[in-house]
Amino acid sequence: MRRDHFALHDLSRGFRQVSQMVEGRRARLPVASVSFLGGRSNRLIDPDTGDEPSFESVLRTMHEAGFRGDVYPPPHLWHAGHVGVFPTSPFPDTLARMRNGGD
């Protein structure tokens, strides 16, 4: 079946495969780019909302699929210097509190 976009379950399936391929191979450190976010091809769409999922949703999906490696954000986030950067995913609970105006 040909589709014009991918969904998070497709991403999860792919990263489960990647994780299995590099498991136990310390010489092959995994690196992934999520440059498809904001792109015109290989689009990722949430079937429930019809919108592109957030970067955090993509990271959560990758993590739950077993991916443990470096992730490069999409180009449109490269200049978001005012945004806090966390070196690991899943992000700490404090991030959700900060987004809601908490400390």
N, C-alpha and C positions, 0 to 999 in steps of 0.2 A: 504494500500500500504506500503510495507516494503522498507525502504531506509537505506543506510549505513551511513548517516549523517543527521544533522539537519541544518536548515537555520535560519537567523535572524527572519523571520516571525514566526517560531515555538517558538523561545525564547520569542518574544513579546507576543504571545498568552499565554504562560505559566506564564509570569510575570504579565499579566493582571489578570489572575486567582488568583495568589498569593496575589496581591494587594487587590483584592476584599475580600479574605479570612481574611486578617488582618486589614482591614479598620475599624477604630473606636475601635480597641482592643488594648489599651495602654499596657496591660499586655503581649501582644505578639509582641515584637519588632522583625521585620523581619531581617534576616541575610541570605546572599547568598554567595556562593563560585562559582567562575567561573573557577574551576579547570579543566573543560573540555577543555579549551584552551590549545593547545599543547599536548593533550591526544591522545590516540589511539582508545578509545571507546567513544561513545556519541559525536563524532566530530561535530563541527559547521563549515559549509562551506558557503561562499558567492556564491550563484548560478551565479552571474554575472561574478565573477573573477575565481571561482574554488579554491580560496585560503581561508584560515582561516581569519575571520575578525579581526581587531585590537581590543585590550582591550577597547579602547575608543568607538569603534562602538558598542560593547556589552553593555558598560555602558549607552550609549545614548539610545539604544533600551530598556534597562531595565527602564530607567527614563521616556521615552516616554510612556511606558506601565503602568506607575503609581507606580513603585516600589520606595519606600522611606525607605531605610534601609542600614545597613552596608554591604559592599561587600568586600570579600577577593579575592585578585588577584590570578591568577594561579601560581603554584609552580615555574615555570621558571622565574617569575618576582620577586620572593622573594628576590633575591640577586641583584636586579637592584638598588642599593643604590644611584647611581649617578643620577637617574631620580628624578625630582621634584615630590612631592606628594601633591595632592590637596584633601582636606577633603570632597569635595562635587562634585557632577556631576549634570548637565553638567559643564565641565571645563570652566574657564574664557577665554575670547578672547585672553588674553595675552599669553596663552600657545601656540596658533597657531603662534603668532608673534615670540616667542622665538624659536620655531622649525624651523622657516624660517630665523634664524640668527638675528632677530630684538631684541630690548631691552625691 
